[in-house]
Amino acid sequence: MSPRQNPFSRFLDKTAPPQGITLIILAIAIGATTGLAAVFFIKLIHAIQYFCYAFLPHLFPALGFWTYLIIPVIGGLLVGPLILMAQEAKGHGVPEVMQALILHGGRIRARVAAAKIVASALCIGTGGSAGREGPIVQVGSALGSSLGQILNLSDERIRNMVACGAAAGIAATFNAPIAGVIFAIEVLLSGLQVRAFGNVVIAAVSSSIVSRVFLGTRPAFEVPIYTMISPLSILLYLALGLLAALVGIMFIRMLDFSERVFDGWDFPQVFKPAVGAFGLGLIGLSYMFIPGIAVPESVSQSDNPVLQALPHMYGSGFEFIGTALQGGGGLWILLLLVFLKPLATSFTLGSGNSGGVFAPSLFIGAMFGGAMGQLFALWFPGISGPPGAYALVGMAAVFSATARAPLTAMLIVFEMSNDYLIILPLMVAGVTACYFAQWLHPESIYTLKLSKRGIRFSEGRDMDIMQGVSVSEVMKVKPVTIHMDKPLPELMALFQSSNILGFPVMKDYYKLHGIVTLQDIHKLQSQEGFSPRGMTVKDVSIENPITVFPDEPIWVAIQKMAPRDLARLPVIDRDGSGTLLGVISRSDILRAYDVGIVRKQRGQIVEGQLSLRSLKENGFVEFVLKEEDNCNRALVMDLPLPQTVNLVSVRRGGKIIIPRGHTRLQSGDVITVFGKLDDVNKLQDLLNSCEIRRSPE
């Protein structure tokens, strides 16, 4: 059924309810459904854990400790076929949601939700070292995306629904609605979008209400009230944040190495999760023979004795996190788990098993913080405070270092512990860990997986798109200029007549001398005793300005503009002569992103069209229509297109237009043509060289 024939979409079109009310209702529906899915998912994990580690050992007592090796392998064998059914269910899921948000308009296949729940429940339930939050984020996102697609919403609305589902997943899994909202905004949307904020909040609240009805209202961890016993304690938390950045980077690199090894291994994909589970089982089996690993009953918070009996790196590990938060656990066991948990998670997720990295990051942080807290208590007993406080802060610091989401880290630890008095150390350690890790390792645990696919994000945009468009494709080739010997009043008149805020300053007809902006003039005018009499443009211009070359990618221009927030850059010839070729401005860069989007979409469209690709003389070409082009403002029917060339699409203002005869071209349009390459490559020159008849507007 096409979107036009969809009864739900048709009902929405006929009734035309207020937009705000519609989105609120959808947010509530997504939140409640995701909350129910989270409850089912958590209950399913517990049921599988009980069956595997309580019922089966009772039924087959001869298995003994071998249970910790056999059960994970069986789980891996069951997960393998599910991953083949939906490749998006492989790994920790959040990168796939990010990719769908940025590149595919938020569109996620509906089958991903079912495959992710079953695969992750089998993985975690059988002992896989992974968290449940990543799967629920992906499930909630898939539910939101599916609902948006059913109702035939726009890409922007579908992205909003995806963010609602992600926030609802975090809120339901951790009983932390505020952290769920911040996670969706900070990690997925890459910044605050006011229009999306309200719906995301409503989805998180409705999801949290549903989960509390079935799972209870108590926080994930019952933590004593911790406070700083001395102002100097903040220095210890600062040191904890710096060291946590190193631990977070270690986790990122271990997981990345494991993924590269398993992805490059010529072995059937369906069996790789079982191989990873075998490695996990060896770690767990060996760990159980280490003296002193039992959880002291006085500090155990688990209501499930089955979970207490598992190796501490199995599953999400929340039970032993509770031990560390209360100051329990031996120093050497905590330090050992700082290395064993990321190793176990790397075997689990790197091999293709399904689960999240959120909980493992929290576990590693709690172990590291608890160990450092015990060391600080030995070294600085007068200012350190209880070790459990450092375990709590360590959770936020390591997650902040791995995910580059300090706000989410602070708030989720605060909501999971209900301890406000520790918020200042949380802020210091979390932000420190985030920025130090960013400096040492630019990619987060989520974006690293995408960067290996050639997708790099910054502020919610794919930066590789900006690498694929050159400056020459979007620059203004006939900019307004002024000679350096012109009098200053003539410059002021040019500002007024052109409404342009900056001009290249020429030393002759071709060579660039500098650049002058209206802001520079205003600064001079504000100085006492300023008089324009006798002054020339040379006196107020900036010599040797920052420039770019025409063959450089747009991303280079962005990097050069950013430090001083420049609005435009001169484009000069690379031969060193200083010849001005054009000017590139911020509006040109926005057009460049449209060019890249069209180019990437075209590449995806033609990927499977082997018949066209096999004809090497045919191909697609895009170009940006400029103000000075002869075909600007012309109708498509008036263009002298060769018979071997077809005008495919026009991208304008972020929207794709299918060109018809009466479509009028405008400056800034990204035009895509297909046909014989010899003719296509000459098309722009042809359109600029000939006189085009313009039909009346």
C-alpha positions as CSV (number, residue, x, y, z in Angstrom):
1,M,0.0,0.0,0.0
2,S,1.4,3.3,-1.0
3,P,1.6,6.2,1.5
4,R,-1.2,7.9,-0.3
5,Q,-3.5,4.9,0.2
6,N,-2.6,4.4,3.8
7,P,-5.9,4.7,5.8
8,F,-4.1,6.2,8.8
9,S,-2.4,8.9,6.7
10,R,-5.7,9.5,4.8
11,F,-7.5,10.0,8.1
12,L,-4.9,12.5,9.3
13,D,-5.3,14.4,6.0
14,K,-9.1,14.5,6.2
15,T,-9.4,15.5,9.9
16,A,-6.4,17.9,9.8
17,P,-6.1,18.1,13.7
18,P,-3.9,20.9,15.2
19,Q,-0.3,20.0,14.6
20,G,0.8,20.5,18.3
21,I,-2.0,18.2,19.6
22,T,-1.2,15.5,17.0
23,L,2.5,15.4,17.9
24,I,1.7,15.3,21.6
25,I,-0.6,12.3,21.1
26,L,2.0,10.6,19.0
27,A,4.7,11.3,21.6
28,I,2.5,9.8,24.4
29,A,1.8,6.7,22.2
30,I,5.4,6.2,21.4
31,G,6.4,6.7,25.1
32,A,3.8,4.3,26.4
33,T,4.5,1.6,23.8
34,T,8.3,1.9,24.3
35,G,7.7,1.6,28.1
36,L,5.7,-1.6,27.6
37,A,8.4,-2.9,25.3
38,A,11.1,-2.1,27.9
39,V,9.1,-3.9,30.6
40,F,8.7,-6.9,28.4
41,F,12.4,-6.8,27.5
42,I,13.5,-6.7,31.1
43,K,11.2,-9.4,32.2
44,L,12.3,-11.6,29.2
45,I,16.0,-11.1,30.2
46,H,15.2,-12.2,33.8
47,A,13.3,-15.2,32.6
48,I,16.1,-16.3,30.3
49,Q,18.7,-15.8,33.1
50,Y,16.6,-17.8,35.6
51,F,16.1,-20.6,33.0
52,C,19.8,-20.7,32.1
53,Y,21.5,-20.2,35.5
54,A,18.9,-21.7,37.9
55,F,16.7,-24.2,36.2
56,L,19.3,-25.8,33.9
57,P,22.0,-26.2,36.6
58,H,19.4,-27.8,38.8
59,L,18.3,-30.1,36.0
60,F,21.9,-30.9,35.1
61,P,24.0,-30.5,38.2
62,A,27.0,-32.3,36.6
63,L,27.6,-29.2,34.5
64,G,29.0,-27.3,37.5
65,F,31.2,-24.3,36.6
66,W,31.1,-25.4,32.9
67,T,27.6,-23.7,32.8
68,Y,29.4,-20.3,32.6
69,L,31.0,-21.4,29.3
70,I,28.3,-23.5,27.7
71,I,25.3,-21.2,28.3
72,P,26.9,-18.1,26.6
73,V,27.9,-20.2,23.6
74,I,24.4,-21.5,23.2
75,G,23.1,-17.9,23.4
76,G,25.5,-16.9,20.6
77,L,24.3,-19.7,18.4
78,L,20.7,-18.5,18.8
79,V,21.6,-14.9,18.2
80,G,23.5,-15.5,14.9
81,P,20.4,-16.3,12.7
82,L,18.5,-13.3,14.2
83,I,21.3,-10.9,13.2
84,L,21.2,-12.2,9.6
85,M,17.5,-11.3,9.6
86,A,18.1,-7.7,10.5
87,Q,21.7,-6.5,10.3
88,E,20.8,-3.3,12.2
89,A,20.3,-5.5,15.3
90,K,24.0,-6.3,15.4
91,G,26.1,-4.6,18.0
92,H,25.0,-1.8,20.3
93,G,22.4,-0.2,18.1
94,V,22.8,3.6,18.8
95,P,25.1,4.3,15.8
96,E,22.5,2.8,13.5
97,V,19.9,5.2,15.0
98,M,22.3,8.1,14.5
99,Q,22.9,7.1,10.9
100,A,19.2,6.8,10.2
101,L,18.5,10.2,11.7
102,I,21.1,12.1,9.7
103,L,21.2,10.2,6.4
104,H,17.8,8.5,6.0
105,G,15.3,11.0,7.4
106,G,14.9,8.9,10.5
107,R,13.6,5.9,8.6
108,I,14.2,2.6,10.4
109,R,12.8,-0.8,9.3
110,A,10.1,-2.0,11.6
111,R,11.5,-5.5,11.8
112,V,14.5,-4.1,13.7
113,A,12.5,-3.7,16.9
114,A,11.5,-7.4,17.0
115,A,14.9,-8.7,16.0
116,K,16.6,-6.4,18.5
117,I,14.5,-7.4,21.5
118,V,14.8,-11.1,21.0
119,A,18.5,-11.1,20.0
120,S,19.5,-8.8,22.9
121,A,17.4,-10.7,25.5
122,L,19.1,-13.9,24.4
123,C,22.5,-12.4,24.5
124,I,22.2,-10.6,27.9
125,G,20.1,-13.4,29.4
126,T,22.7,-16.1,28.6
127,G,25.4,-13.9,30.1
128,G,26.5,-11.6,27.3
129,S,28.5,-8.6,28.7
130,A,26.2,-5.9,27.4
131,G,23.5,-3.5,28.5
132,R,19.8,-3.4,27.9
133,E,19.6,0.4,27.2
134,G,21.1,0.3,23.6
135,P,18.5,-2.2,22.4
136,I,15.6,-0.3,24.0
137,V,16.8,2.9,22.4
138,Q,16.9,1.2,19.1
139,V,13.5,-0.4,19.7
140,G,11.9,2.8,20.8
141,S,13.5,4.6,17.8
142,A,12.2,2.0,15.4
143,L,8.7,2.3,16.9
144,G,8.7,6.1,16.5
145,S,10.1,5.8,13.0
146,S,7.5,3.2,11.9
147,L,4.6,5.3,13.3
148,G,5.9,8.4,11.5
149,Q,6.2,6.4,8.2
150,I,2.7,5.0,8.6
151,L,1.3,8.5,9.0
152,N,3.4,9.7,6.1
153,L,5.0,12.4,8.1
154,S,7.8,14.6,6.9
155,D,11.4,13.7,7.5
156,E,11.7,16.4,10.2
157,R,8.7,14.9,12.1
158,I,9.9,11.4,11.7
159,R,13.3,12.4,13.2
160,N,11.3,13.9,16.1
161,M,9.4,10.6,16.6
162,V,12.7,8.7,16.6
163,A,14.1,11.0,19.3
164,C,10.9,10.5,21.3
165,G,11.4,6.7,21.1
166,A,15.1,6.9,22.1
167,A,14.3,9.2,25.1
168,A,11.5,6.9,26.1
169,G,13.8,3.9,26.0
170,I,16.4,5.4,28.4
171,A,13.6,6.7,30.7
172,A,12.0,3.3,31.0
173,T,15.2,1.2,31.3
174,F,16.9,3.3,34.0
175,N,13.8,5.0,35.5
176,A,15.4,8.3,34.5
177,P,13.2,10.5,32.3
178,I,15.3,13.6,32.5
179,A,18.4,11.7,31.4
180,G,16.4,10.1,28.6
181,V,15.5,13.5,27.2
182,I,19.1,14.8,27.5
183,F,20.5,11.6,25.8
184,A,18.2,12.1,22.8
185,I,19.2,15.7,22.4
186,E,22.9,15.5,23.3
187,V,23.8,12.2,21.5
188,L,21.2,11.7,18.8
189,L,20.1,15.2,17.8
190,S,23.5,16.7,18.4
191,G,22.1,19.8,19.9
192,L,19.0,21.4,21.4
193,Q,16.1,21.7,19.0
194,V,13.3,23.6,20.7
195,R,10.5,22.4,18.4
196,A,11.5,18.8,19.2
197,F,12.1,19.3,22.9
198,G,8.5,19.3,24.2
199,N,7.5,16.1,22.4
200,V,10.7,14.3,23.6
201,V,9.9,15.3,27.2
202,I,6.3,14.0,27.0
203,A,7.5,10.7,25.5
204,A,10.0,10.2,28.2
205,V,7.5,10.9,31.0
206,S,4.8,8.6,29.6
207,S,7.4,5.8,29.2
208,S,8.7,6.3,32.7
209,I,5.1,6.2,34.1
210,V,4.5,2.9,32.3
211,S,7.7,1.3,33.5
212,R,7.1,2.4,37.1
213,V,3.7,0.8,37.1
214,F,5.2,-2.6,36.3
215,L,8.8,-2.3,37.7
216,G,8.3,-0.1,40.7
217,T,9.4,3.4,41.6
218,R,12.6,2.8,43.5
219,P,15.8,4.1,41.9
220,A,18.2,1.7,40.1
221,F,20.7,1.9,43.0
222,E,20.2,2.5,46.7
223,V,23.1,4.7,47.6
224,P,24.0,6.3,50.9
225,I,24.0,10.1,51.0
226,Y,27.5,11.2,49.9
227,T,28.9,14.7,50.4
228,M,32.3,16.3,50.0
229,I,34.0,16.3,53.4
230,S,36.5,19.0,52.3
231,P,36.7,21.6,49.5
232,L,40.1,20.0,48.6
233,S,38.2,16.8,47.7
234,I,37.3,18.5,44.4
235,L,40.9,18.0,43.3
236,L,40.6,14.3,43.8
237,Y,37.5,14.2,41.7
238,L,39.3,16.3,39.0
239,A,42.1,13.7,39.0
240,L,39.4,10.9,38.8
241,G,38.0,12.6,35.7
242,L,41.4,12.8,34.0
243,L,42.1,9.2,34.6
244,A,38.6,8.1,33.7
245,A,39.2,9.6,30.2
246,L,42.0,7.2,29.7
247,V,39.9,4.3,30.9
248,G,37.1,5.3,28.5
249,I,39.5,5.5,25.6
250,M,40.8,2.1,26.5
251,F,37.2,0.7,26.3
252,I,36.6,2.4,22.9
253,R,39.8,1.0,21.4
254,M,39.3,-2.5,22.8
255,L,35.8,-2.7,21.3
256,D,37.0,-1.2,18.0
257,F,39.8,-3.7,17.8
258,S,37.4,-6.6,18.5
259,E,35.0,-5.4,15.8
260,R,37.8,-5.0,13.2
261,V,39.1,-8.5,14.0
262,F,35.7,-10.2,13.7
263,D,34.6,-8.2,10.7
264,G,37.8,-9.0,8.9
265,W,37.6,-12.7,9.7
266,D,36.6,-14.9,6.8
267,F,34.2,-17.0,8.8
268,P,30.4,-17.4,8.6
269,Q,28.7,-14.5,10.2
270,V,26.0,-16.7,11.8
271,F,28.6,-18.4,14.0
272,K,30.7,-15.3,15.0
273,P,28.5,-14.5,18.0
274,A,29.1,-18.0,19.4
275,V,32.8,-17.6,19.0
276,G,32.7,-14.3,20.9
277,A,30.6,-15.9,23.5
278,F,33.2,-18.7,23.9
279,G,35.8,-16.0,24.6
280,L,33.5,-14.5,27.2
281,G,32.9,-17.9,28.7
282,L,36.6,-18.5,29.1
283,I,36.9,-15.2,31.0
284,G,33.9,-15.9,33.2
285,L,35.0,-19.5,33.9
286,S,38.5,-18.3,34.9
287,Y,37.2,-15.5,37.0
288,M,35.0,-17.8,39.2
289,F,38.2,-19.5,40.4
290,I,39.8,-16.3,41.7
291,P,39.6,-16.2,45.5
292,G,37.5,-13.5,47.2
293,I,35.1,-12.7,44.4
294,A,31.9,-13.4,46.3
295,V,29.6,-10.5,46.9
296,P,29.2,-9.8,50.7
297,E,25.6,-10.3,51.7
298,S,25.7,-7.1,53.7
299,V,26.1,-4.9,50.6
300,S,24.3,-7.0,48.0
301,Q,21.2,-5.2,46.7
302,S,19.9,-7.9,44.3
303,D,16.6,-9.5,44.8
304,N,17.7,-12.3,42.4
305,P,20.1,-14.8,43.8
306,V,20.7,-16.1,40.3
307,L,22.3,-12.8,39.3
308,Q,24.5,-12.9,42.4
309,A,25.9,-16.2,41.4
310,L,27.0,-15.0,37.9
311,P,30.5,-13.8,37.1
312,H,30.5,-10.1,37.7
313,M,31.2,-9.2,34.1
314,Y,28.2,-11.1,32.8
315,G,25.1,-9.2,31.8
316,S,24.7,-5.6,32.7
317,G,26.5,-6.1,36.0
318,F,24.1,-3.8,38.0
319,E,24.2,-6.1,41.0
320,F,28.0,-5.6,41.6
321,I,27.7,-1.9,40.7
322,G,25.5,-1.6,43.8
323,T,28.2,-3.3,45.8
324,A,30.8,-0.8,44.6
325,L,28.5,2.2,45.2
326,Q,28.2,1.2,48.9
327,G,32.0,1.0,49.2
328,G,32.2,-2.8,48.9
329,G,34.4,-5.0,46.8
330,G,38.1,-5.7,47.2
331,L,40.6,-3.3,45.7
332,W,42.2,-5.9,43.4
333,I,38.9,-7.3,42.3
334,L,37.7,-3.8,41.3
335,L,40.9,-3.1,39.4
336,L,40.7,-6.5,37.7
337,L,37.1,-5.8,36.6
338,V,38.2,-2.4,35.1
339,F,40.1,-4.5,32.5
340,L,37.9,-7.7,32.4
341,K,34.6,-5.9,31.8
342,P,35.7,-4.1,28.6
343,L,37.4,-7.3,27.4
344,A,34.2,-9.3,28.0
345,T,32.1,-6.6,26.3
346,S,34.5,-6.5,23.3
347,F,34.1,-10.3,22.9
348,T,30.3,-10.0,23.1
349,L,29.6,-7.0,20.9
350,G,32.6,-7.1,18.6
351,S,31.6,-10.6,17.5
352,G,28.1,-9.4,16.5
353,N,26.1,-10.2,19.5
354,S,23.3,-7.7,20.4
355,G,23.3,-5.3,23.3
356,G,24.3,-1.9,24.6
357,V,27.5,-0.2,25.7
358,F,25.7,2.2,28.2
359,A,25.6,-0.2,31.1
360,P,29.1,-1.6,30.5
361,S,30.4,2.0,30.6
362,L,28.7,2.6,33.9
363,F,30.0,-0.7,35.3
364,I,33.6,0.1,34.3
365,G,33.3,3.6,35.8
366,A,31.9,2.3,39.1
367,M,34.7,-0.3,39.3
368,F,37.4,2.3,38.5
369,G,35.9,5.0,40.8
370,G,35.6,2.5,43.6
371,A,39.2,1.4,43.3
372,M,40.4,5.0,43.1
373,G,38.3,5.8,46.1
374,Q,40.0,3.1,48.2
375,L,43.4,4.3,47.0
376,F,42.5,8.0,47.9
377,A,41.3,6.8,51.3
378,L,44.8,5.3,51.9
379,W,46.8,8.2,50.5
380,F,44.6,11.2,51.5
381,P,42.5,10.1,54.5
382,G,41.8,13.6,55.6
383,I,40.0,14.9,52.5
384,S,39.0,11.8,50.4
385,G,35.7,10.7,51.9
386,P,34.0,7.3,51.4
387,P,35.1,5.2,48.4
388,G,31.5,4.7,47.3
389,A,31.2,8.4,46.4
390,Y,34.1,7.9,43.9
391,A,32.4,4.9,42.4
392,L,29.3,7.0,41.9
393,V,31.2,9.8,40.2
394,G,33.3,7.3,38.3
395,M,30.2,6.0,36.5
396,A,29.5,9.4,35.1
397,A,33.1,10.1,34.2
398,V,33.7,7.0,32.2
399,F,30.4,7.1,30.4
400,S,31.1,10.8,29.6
401,A,34.5,9.9,28.2
402,T,33.1,7.1,26.0
403,A,29.9,8.7,24.8
404,R,31.0,12.4,24.9
405,A,27.8,13.2,26.6
406,P,28.6,14.9,30.0
407,L,25.1,16.2,30.6
408,T,23.5,12.7,30.1
409,A,26.2,11.2,32.3
410,M,25.6,13.6,35.2
411,L,21.8,13.4,35.1
412,I,21.5,9.6,34.7
413,V,23.8,9.0,37.7
414,F,21.9,11.6,39.7
415,E,18.5,10.1,38.8
416,M,19.7,6.5,39.4
417,S,21.0,7.4,42.8
418,N,18.7,10.2,44.0
419,D,21.8,11.8,45.5
420,Y,21.9,15.6,44.8
421,L,24.7,16.4,47.2
422,I,27.2,14.8,44.9
423,I,26.2,16.8,41.9
424,L,29.3,19.1,42.0
425,P,31.8,16.3,41.8
426,L,29.7,14.7,39.0
427,M,29.9,17.9,37.0
428,V,33.7,18.4,37.5
429,A,34.6,14.8,36.8
430,G,32.2,14.4,33.9
431,V,33.1,17.5,32.0
432,T,36.8,16.9,32.6
433,A,36.7,13.3,31.3
434,C,34.7,14.3,28.3
435,Y,37.0,17.1,27.1
436,F,40.2,15.3,27.9
437,A,39.0,12.2,26.1
438,Q,37.9,14.4,23.1
439,W,41.4,15.8,22.9
440,L,43.1,12.4,23.0
441,H,40.6,10.5,20.9
442,P,38.2,12.6,18.8
443,E,35.7,9.7,18.1
444,S,33.2,8.6,20.7
445,I,32.1,5.0,21.2
446,Y,29.1,5.7,19.0
447,T,30.7,7.8,16.2
448,L,33.7,5.6,15.8
449,K,31.6,2.8,14.4
450,L,30.1,5.2,11.9
451,S,33.5,6.8,10.9
452,K,34.6,3.3,9.8
453,R,31.7,3.4,7.3
454,G,32.8,6.8,6.0
455,I,30.3,8.7,8.0
456,R,31.5,11.5,10.3
457,F,29.2,13.7,12.3
458,S,29.6,17.2,13.6
459,E,26.7,19.2,15.0
460,G,24.2,16.7,13.6
461,R,25.7,16.8,10.0
462,D,27.7,14.2,8.0
463,M,31.1,15.9,7.6
464,D,32.1,13.4,4.9
465,I,29.4,15.1,2.7
466,M,31.4,18.3,3.1
467,Q,34.6,16.5,2.1
468,G,33.0,15.5,-1.2
469,V,32.2,19.0,-2.5
470,S,35.0,21.3,-3.6
471,V,35.1,25.1,-3.0
472,S,35.0,25.8,-6.8
473,E,31.6,24.1,-7.1
474,V,29.8,26.7,-4.9
475,M,32.0,29.8,-4.8
476,K,30.9,33.1,-6.3
477,V,33.1,33.5,-9.4
478,K,32.3,37.1,-10.0
479,P,32.4,38.7,-6.6
480,V,32.1,42.5,-6.0
481,T,35.6,43.9,-5.4
482,I,37.2,47.3,-4.8
483,H,40.6,48.6,-5.6
484,M,42.9,49.4,-2.7
485,D,43.5,53.0,-3.9
486,K,39.8,54.0,-4.0
487,P,38.8,56.7,-1.5
488,L,37.0,55.6,1.6
489,P,33.7,57.4,0.8
490,E,33.5,55.3,-2.4
491,L,33.8,52.2,-0.2
492,M,31.0,53.4,2.0
493,A,28.8,54.0,-1.1
494,L,29.5,50.5,-2.3
495,F,28.4,49.0,1.0
496,Q,25.1,50.9,0.8
497,S,24.4,50.1,-2.9
498,S,25.3,46.4,-2.8
499,N,24.1,45.4,0.7
500,I,27.1,43.2,1.0
501,L,29.0,43.2,4.3
502,G,32.5,42.5,2.9
503,F,34.6,42.8,-0.2
504,P,37.9,41.5,-1.5
505,V,40.4,44.4,-1.9
506,M,42.5,44.3,-5.1
507,K,46.0,45.6,-5.8
508,D,45.3,45.4,-9.5
509,Y,42.6,43.8,-11.6
510,Y,43.5,40.3,-10.7
511,K,45.7,40.2,-7.6
512,L,44.3,40.1,-4.1
513,H,45.6,42.6,-1.6
514,G,43.2,42.0,1.4
515,I,39.6,42.1,2.5
516,V,37.5,44.8,4.1
517,T,34.2,44.4,6.0
518,L,31.6,46.8,7.3
519,Q,32.4,45.6,10.8
520,D,36.0,46.9,10.4
521,I,34.7,50.3,9.3
522,H,32.4,50.5,12.3
523,K,35.3,49.7,14.6
524,L,37.3,52.6,13.1
525,Q,34.4,55.0,13.3
526,S,34.0,54.3,17.0
527,Q,37.6,55.4,17.6
528,E,38.1,59.0,18.9
529,G,39.4,61.4,16.3
530,F,38.6,59.2,13.3
531,S,38.3,61.2,10.1
532,P,37.8,59.5,6.6
533,R,39.3,62.5,4.8
534,G,42.2,61.5,2.7
535,M,41.9,57.8,3.6
536,T,41.8,55.0,1.0
537,V,40.5,51.4,1.1
538,K,44.1,50.3,1.7
539,D,44.2,52.1,5.0
540,V,41.2,50.2,6.4
541,S,41.6,46.7,4.8
542,I,43.2,43.7,6.3
543,E,46.2,42.5,4.3
544,N,47.0,38.9,3.7
545,P,43.6,37.5,4.8
546,I,42.9,33.8,5.3
547,T,42.2,32.3,1.9
548,V,41.3,28.9,0.4
549,F,42.1,27.2,-2.9
550,P,39.3,26.2,-5.4
551,D,40.2,22.5,-5.3
552,E,40.0,22.2,-1.5
553,P,37.0,20.5,0.0
554,I,34.3,22.7,1.7
555,W,35.3,21.2,5.1
556,V,38.7,23.0,4.8
557,A,36.8,26.3,4.4
558,I,34.7,25.6,7.4
559,Q,37.7,24.8,9.5
560,K,39.4,28.1,8.5
561,M,36.2,30.1,9.2
562,A,35.5,28.6,12.6
563,P,38.2,30.0,14.9
564,R,37.4,33.7,14.2
565,D,33.8,33.1,13.0
566,L,34.6,34.6,9.6
567,A,31.6,35.1,7.2
568,R,33.5,34.8,3.9
569,L,36.9,33.8,2.5
570,P,38.6,34.8,-0.7
571,V,39.4,32.0,-3.1
572,I,42.8,32.4,-4.8
573,D,44.8,30.4,-7.4
574,R,47.1,27.7,-6.1
575,D,50.0,28.9,-8.3
576,G,51.1,31.4,-5.7
577,S,50.3,34.5,-7.8
578,G,47.5,35.7,-5.5
579,T,45.0,35.8,-8.4
580,L,41.5,36.1,-7.0
581,L,39.2,33.4,-8.4
582,G,36.1,34.0,-6.3
583,V,34.6,34.3,-2.8
584,I,33.0,31.7,-0.6
585,S,30.5,32.6,2.1
586,R,28.4,30.8,4.7
587,S,25.4,30.7,2.4
588,D,27.6,29.0,-0.2
589,I,28.6,26.4,2.4
590,L,24.9,25.7,3.0
591,R,24.4,25.1,-0.7
592,A,27.5,22.8,-0.6
593,Y,25.8,20.6,1.9
594,D,22.8,20.3,-0.4
595,V,25.2,19.3,-3.2
596,G,26.7,16.7,-1.0
597,I,23.3,15.3,0.1
598,V,22.1,15.0,-3.5
599,R,25.4,13.4,-4.5
600,K,25.2,10.8,-1.6
601,Q,21.5,10.1,-2.3
602,R,22.3,9.6,-6.0
603,G,25.1,7.3,-5.1
604,Q,22.7,5.2,-3.0
605,I,20.1,5.2,-5.8
606,V,22.4,4.0,-8.5
607,E,24.3,1.5,-6.4
608,G,22.1,-1.4,-7.5
609,Q,21.5,-0.3,-11.0
610,L,24.2,-2.4,-12.6
611,S,22.9,-2.0,-16.1
612,L,23.4,1.8,-16.0
613,R,26.8,1.6,-14.1
614,S,28.1,-0.8,-16.7
615,L,27.7,1.8,-19.4
616,K,30.8,3.9,-18.6
617,E,29.9,6.6,-21.1
618,N,26.8,7.4,-18.9
619,G,26.7,9.0,-15.5
620,F,25.3,11.6,-13.1
621,V,26.6,15.1,-12.6
622,E,25.5,17.9,-10.2
623,F,26.2,21.6,-10.4
624,V,25.0,24.6,-8.5
625,L,23.1,27.3,-10.4
626,K,24.7,30.7,-9.7
627,E,23.2,34.2,-9.9
628,E,25.3,35.1,-13.0
629,D,24.4,32.0,-15.0
630,N,22.4,32.6,-18.1
631,C,19.9,29.9,-17.2
632,N,19.1,31.5,-13.9
633,R,15.3,32.3,-13.7
634,A,14.7,30.3,-16.9
635,L,12.0,27.6,-17.3
636,V,13.1,24.0,-17.9
637,M,11.2,23.9,-21.2
638,D,13.4,26.7,-22.5
639,L,16.7,25.0,-21.8
640,P,18.6,23.8,-24.8
641,L,19.2,20.3,-23.4
642,P,20.9,17.7,-25.7
643,Q,18.9,14.6,-26.6
644,T,21.4,12.5,-24.6
645,V,20.9,14.4,-21.3
646,N,18.0,14.2,-18.9
647,L,17.4,16.7,-16.1
648,V,16.7,14.4,-13.1
649,S,16.1,16.6,-10.0
650,V,16.4,20.1,-8.5
651,R,17.2,20.4,-4.8
652,R,16.1,23.8,-3.4
653,G,16.0,24.8,0.2
654,G,16.5,21.2,1.5
655,K,13.7,19.8,-0.7
656,I,13.9,17.7,-3.9
657,I,11.9,19.0,-6.8
658,I,11.1,16.8,-9.8
659,P,11.5,19.2,-12.7
660,R,8.7,19.8,-15.1
661,G,8.5,22.0,-18.2
662,H,7.1,24.9,-16.2
663,T,9.7,24.6,-13.3
664,R,11.6,27.8,-13.0
665,L,15.3,27.5,-12.0
666,Q,16.6,29.7,-9.3
667,S,20.1,30.8,-8.1
668,G,21.3,28.2,-5.5
669,D,19.5,25.3,-7.0
670,V,21.4,22.0,-7.0
671,I,20.7,20.5,-10.4
672,T,21.3,16.8,-11.1
673,V,21.5,15.6,-14.7
674,F,22.0,12.1,-16.2
675,G,23.1,11.1,-19.6
676,K,26.1,10.7,-21.9
677,L,29.1,12.0,-19.9
678,D,30.7,13.9,-22.8
679,D,27.5,15.9,-23.2
680,V,26.7,16.1,-19.5
681,N,30.1,17.6,-18.7
682,K,29.7,20.3,-21.3
683,L,26.1,21.1,-20.2
684,Q,26.9,23.9,-17.8
685,D,29.2,25.7,-20.3
686,L,26.5,25.3,-22.9
687,L,23.8,26.8,-20.7
688,N,26.1,29.7,-19.9
689,S,27.3,30.4,-23.4
690,C,24.0,30.5,-25.3
691,E,21.1,32.9,-25.1
692,I,18.1,31.3,-23.4
693,R,14.6,32.5,-24.1
694,R,12.9,33.3,-20.9
695,S,9.1,32.8,-20.6
696,P,7.3,35.6,-18.7
697,E,7.1,35.0,-14.9
